[in-house]
């Protein structure tokens, strides 16, 4: 009887071990973005953009994004942040990254790197798509996807005019790796 029970339960036991391992691995791919409205959970995509994910994680671990404003927010399009100057012209002191364009869709909740006209100029600025922005596919590096808290992203203060510049903008309270969260 015990032998039969072990044979029957072995696949179930292996399933739970595998599930636990995949959840632990997934935790490494999560970033928490704290807004005054609540927590946003971003799942990074190192399979699409390994260098960009590594940069974002590095900057988040250094506290670079804490207190940075959403300087450009266009209703129905995207919310952009990551500029320490707060006007869209700045970046980190690290070198710019080479593009890692993919066929990933800039759907609602996609997180992608901002850049200049030079495709290899992404540094620290990124944007979250508020709606489908498929016209950007293949032209900007998608490095993540919001998997929780998009309702909080939707509450970020919108900018005025066509360029989306925001007066008295909302800030990132804290951006951290899920593995380091308290």
C-alpha positions as CSV (number, residue, x, y, z in Angstrom):
1,X,0.0,0.0,0.0
2,X,2.8,2.4,0.9
3,X,4.6,1.6,-2.3
4,X,1.5,2.4,-4.4
5,X,1.0,5.6,-2.5
6,X,4.5,6.7,-3.2
7,X,4.1,5.8,-6.9
8,X,0.9,7.8,-7.1
9,X,2.2,10.8,-5.2
10,X,5.6,11.1,-6.8
11,X,4.5,13.0,-9.9
12,X,2.5,15.4,-7.7
13,X,5.5,16.0,-5.5
14,X,7.7,16.7,-8.5
15,X,5.1,19.1,-9.8
16,X,5.2,21.1,-6.6
17,X,9.0,21.2,-6.5
18,X,9.1,22.4,-10.2
19,X,6.4,25.0,-9.5
20,X,8.4,26.3,-6.5
21,X,11.6,26.6,-8.5
22,X,9.8,28.4,-11.4
23,X,8.2,30.8,-8.9
24,X,11.7,31.5,-7.4
25,X,13.1,32.1,-10.8
26,X,10.2,34.4,-11.7
27,X,10.8,36.5,-8.6
28,X,14.2,37.4,-10.0
29,X,12.5,38.8,-13.1
30,X,10.1,41.1,-11.1
31,X,10.6,44.8,-10.4
32,X,8.4,46.8,-7.9
33,X,7.6,50.4,-8.9
34,X,6.0,52.2,-6.0
35,X,3.8,55.1,-6.9
36,X,1.7,57.3,-4.5
37,X,-1.3,55.4,-5.9
38,X,0.1,51.9,-5.2
39,X,2.5,49.2,-6.3
40,X,3.1,48.4,-9.9
41,X,4.7,45.0,-10.7
42,X,6.8,44.8,-13.9
43,X,8.0,41.4,-15.2
44,X,11.3,41.9,-17.0
45,X,12.0,40.2,-20.3
46,X,15.7,39.2,-20.3
47,X,14.8,36.9,-23.2
48,X,14.1,40.0,-25.4
49,X,16.5,42.6,-24.1
50,X,19.2,41.1,-21.7
51,X,21.4,44.2,-21.6
52,X,18.5,46.6,-21.0
53,X,17.1,44.4,-18.3
54,X,20.5,44.3,-16.7
55,X,20.8,48.1,-16.8
56,X,17.3,48.7,-15.4
57,X,18.0,46.2,-12.5
58,X,21.4,47.8,-11.9
59,X,20.0,51.3,-11.7
60,X,17.0,50.2,-9.6
61,X,19.4,48.5,-7.2
62,X,21.5,51.7,-6.9
63,X,18.3,53.7,-6.0
64,X,18.7,55.7,-9.2
65,X,15.0,55.8,-10.0
66,X,13.8,56.7,-6.5
67,X,12.2,60.2,-6.6
68,X,12.5,60.5,-10.4
69,X,9.5,62.2,-12.0
70,X,7.2,61.1,-14.9
71,X,8.2,64.1,-17.0
72,X,6.3,63.2,-20.1
73,X,2.8,61.6,-20.0
74,X,0.5,61.6,-23.0
75,X,-3.0,60.4,-22.3
76,X,-3.9,57.4,-24.3
77,X,-0.2,56.8,-25.3
78,X,2.5,56.5,-22.6
79,X,4.1,57.7,-19.3
80,X,7.8,58.4,-19.5
81,X,10.3,58.6,-16.6
82,X,14.0,57.8,-15.8
83,X,15.5,61.2,-16.4
84,X,17.3,62.7,-13.3
85,X,17.0,66.2,-14.9
86,X,13.2,65.8,-15.2
87,X,13.0,67.3,-18.6
88,X,13.7,64.4,-21.0
89,X,17.3,65.4,-21.7
90,X,19.2,63.4,-19.0
91,X,20.3,59.9,-18.2
92,X,22.5,58.0,-15.9
93,X,26.3,58.3,-16.0
94,X,26.5,54.8,-17.6
95,X,27.2,54.4,-21.3
96,X,24.3,54.3,-23.7
97,X,23.0,50.9,-24.7
98,X,22.8,49.3,-28.2
99,X,19.3,48.7,-29.4
100,X,17.8,45.3,-28.7
101,X,14.7,45.6,-30.9
102,X,12.4,42.6,-31.1
103,X,9.0,41.8,-32.5
104,X,7.5,42.3,-29.0
105,X,4.3,44.3,-29.1
106,X,4.0,47.7,-27.5
107,X,0.6,46.8,-26.1
108,X,-1.0,48.3,-23.0
109,X,1.4,47.8,-20.1
110,X,4.5,47.2,-22.2
111,X,7.6,48.8,-20.7
112,X,10.1,50.1,-23.3
113,X,13.3,52.2,-23.4
114,X,13.1,55.8,-24.5
115,X,15.8,57.1,-26.8
116,X,16.8,59.9,-29.2
117,X,16.7,59.6,-33.0
118,X,19.8,57.4,-32.6
119,X,18.6,53.8,-32.1
120,X,21.6,53.1,-29.8
121,X,21.0,56.0,-27.4
122,X,18.9,54.3,-24.7
123,X,20.3,54.9,-21.2
124,X,18.0,55.1,-18.2
125,X,14.7,56.6,-19.5
126,X,11.8,54.3,-20.1
127,X,8.1,54.5,-20.8
128,X,5.0,52.5,-19.9
129,X,2.4,52.2,-22.7
130,X,-1.0,53.4,-21.5
131,X,-2.7,51.9,-24.6
132,X,-1.7,50.0,-27.7
133,X,1.3,51.6,-29.4
134,X,2.0,49.0,-32.0
135,X,3.5,51.7,-34.3
136,X,6.5,51.6,-32.0
137,X,7.1,47.8,-32.5
138,X,10.6,47.0,-33.8
139,X,11.8,50.6,-33.2
140,X,12.1,50.7,-29.4
141,X,13.5,48.1,-27.0
142,X,10.7,46.4,-25.0
143,X,12.2,45.1,-21.7
144,X,9.2,44.4,-19.5
145,X,5.5,44.2,-19.0
146,X,3.3,45.5,-16.2
147,X,1.6,42.4,-14.7
148,X,-0.1,44.1,-11.7
149,X,-1.1,47.7,-10.9
150,X,-1.8,49.1,-14.3
151,X,-4.7,50.9,-12.6
152,X,-2.1,52.9,-10.7
153,X,-0.1,53.7,-13.9
154,X,-3.4,55.1,-15.3
155,X,-3.6,57.6,-12.5
156,X,-0.2,59.2,-13.2
157,X,-0.7,62.9,-13.8
158,X,-1.0,63.6,-17.5
159,X,0.9,66.3,-19.4
160,X,-0.4,69.3,-21.4
161,X,-0.1,69.7,-25.1
162,X,1.2,67.3,-27.8
163,X,4.6,66.7,-26.2
164,X,3.0,65.6,-22.9
165,X,5.2,67.8,-20.6
166,X,3.9,67.6,-17.1
167,X,3.7,70.5,-14.6
168,X,4.2,69.3,-11.0
169,X,4.7,65.7,-12.1
170,X,4.2,62.5,-10.2
171,X,7.3,60.7,-9.0
172,X,8.5,57.2,-8.6
173,X,8.6,56.7,-4.8
174,X,10.8,53.6,-5.0
175,X,11.8,51.2,-7.7
176,X,13.3,48.0,-6.5
177,X,13.9,44.4,-7.4
178,X,11.3,42.0,-6.0
179,X,14.2,39.9,-4.5
180,X,15.3,43.0,-2.5
181,X,11.9,44.3,-1.4
182,X,11.1,44.8,2.2
